[in-house]
């Protein structure tokens, strides 16, 4: 749950740039999965360490 509080501002930043965006956050077999759908483009981030996943998502959001 703590991971969601850390990653939500980054995810809102991604969604604020795209009107047709959707985000799905889930856990499967102790791995966190974040799927970002931007129109027809899809980007997935999977990792068991929340800090690494947060870093990857932040880099993606900054590159937009």
One Martini backbone bead per residue (centre of mass of N, CA, C, O) as a GRO file, in nm:
protein
   64
    1UNK     BB    1   0.055   0.064  -0.017
    2UNK     BB    2   0.301   0.256  -0.014
    3UNK     BB    3   0.353   0.251  -0.317
    4UNK     BB    4   0.098   0.409  -0.407
    5UNK     BB    5   0.181   0.680  -0.268
    6UNK     BB    6   0.441   0.715  -0.449
    7UNK     BB    7   0.314   0.669  -0.754
    8UNK     BB    8   0.066   0.857  -0.805
    9UNK     BB    9   0.197   1.128  -0.900
   10UNK     BB   10   0.323   1.001  -1.154
   11UNK     BB   11   0.060   0.894  -1.285
   12UNK     BB   12  -0.081   1.171  -1.300
   13UNK     BB   13   0.127   1.296  -1.489
   14UNK     BB   14   0.070   1.109  -1.727
   15UNK     BB   15  -0.244   1.167  -1.748
   16UNK     BB   16  -0.225   1.483  -1.794
   17UNK     BB   17  -0.102   1.444  -2.099
   18UNK     BB   18  -0.350   1.230  -2.143
   19UNK     BB   19  -0.677   1.174  -2.231
   20UNK     BB   20  -0.617   0.861  -2.339
   21UNK     BB   21  -0.588   0.712  -2.039
   22UNK     BB   22  -0.449   0.418  -1.861
   23UNK     BB   23  -0.428   0.242  -1.538
   24UNK     BB   24  -0.259  -0.058  -1.411
   25UNK     BB   25  -0.244  -0.215  -1.086
   26UNK     BB   26  -0.052  -0.511  -0.995
   27UNK     BB   27  -0.027  -0.849  -0.850
   28UNK     BB   28   0.210  -1.119  -0.938
   29UNK     BB   29   0.402  -1.320  -0.782
   30UNK     BB   30   0.551  -1.074  -0.625
   31UNK     BB   31   0.479  -0.874  -0.868
   32UNK     BB   32   0.484  -0.568  -1.005
   33UNK     BB   33   0.226  -0.413  -1.214
   34UNK     BB   34   0.242  -0.161  -1.478
   35UNK     BB   35  -0.010  -0.029  -1.688
   36UNK     BB   36   0.016   0.185  -1.979
   37UNK     BB   37  -0.242   0.359  -2.155
   38UNK     BB   38  -0.189   0.541  -2.476
   39UNK     BB   39  -0.417   0.479  -2.653
   40UNK     BB   40  -0.233   0.252  -2.856
   41UNK     BB   41  -0.031   0.254  -2.634
   42UNK     BB   42   0.198   0.027  -2.449
   43UNK     BB   43   0.318   0.012  -2.104
   44UNK     BB   44   0.533  -0.204  -1.912
   45UNK     BB   45   0.587  -0.275  -1.556
   46UNK     BB   46   0.823  -0.510  -1.399
   47UNK     BB   47   0.863  -0.581  -1.042
   48UNK     BB   48   0.966  -0.666  -0.706
   49UNK     BB   49   1.076  -0.371  -0.674
   50UNK     BB   50   0.938  -0.067  -0.602
   51UNK     BB   51   1.183   0.127  -0.648
   52UNK     BB   52   1.249   0.044  -0.939
   53UNK     BB   53   0.969   0.096  -1.057
   54UNK     BB   54   0.958   0.397  -0.986
   55UNK     BB   55   1.204   0.478  -1.154
   56UNK     BB   56   1.097   0.386  -1.431
   57UNK     BB   57   0.839   0.562  -1.431
   58UNK     BB   58   0.983   0.835  -1.398
   59UNK     BB   59   1.144   0.821  -1.660
   60UNK     BB   60   0.898   0.801  -1.846
   61UNK     BB   61   0.760   1.068  -1.757
   62UNK     BB   62   1.007   1.257  -1.834
   63UNK     BB   63   1.012   1.167  -2.152
   64UNK     BB   64   0.725   1.303  -2.241
   0.00000   0.00000   0.00000
